[in-house]
Amino acid sequence: MLPKFSKEDLNIYPKNMPKALIHTLIIACLLLGLSGLRAGRNIQGVLAVLDNWAFMLLWIPTAVACCAVPFKIRDNSFELKLAYYLGMFVAFIFIINKLRYLR
């Protein structure tokens, strides 16, 4: 038997958080990921862009959300979506620093 999900459970936006803020973070991560094109406009540049996008939009946010699962188990009102977006912001800051120091 499949679990029943409400519309709120399937929504990607956390409660009490502006949607424009989430959209801005996602767009900023996508644009910053394009910095991988400095490696060249060939396959190496494309792979660098895909690596940046995977790093900022998938790996680090998922790791932060997985580390926050005990908080969700302890407090049912905790939103893992917020932890995911926190991880996305942390990855964004990390990529900015990486671009600053690895020229």
Secondary structure, 3 states (H helix, E strand, C coil): CCCCCCHHHHCCCCCCCCHHHHHHHHHHHHHHHHHHHHHCCCHHHHHHHHHHHHHHHHHHHHHHHHHCHHHHHHCCCCCHHHHHHHHHHHHHHHHHHHHHHCC
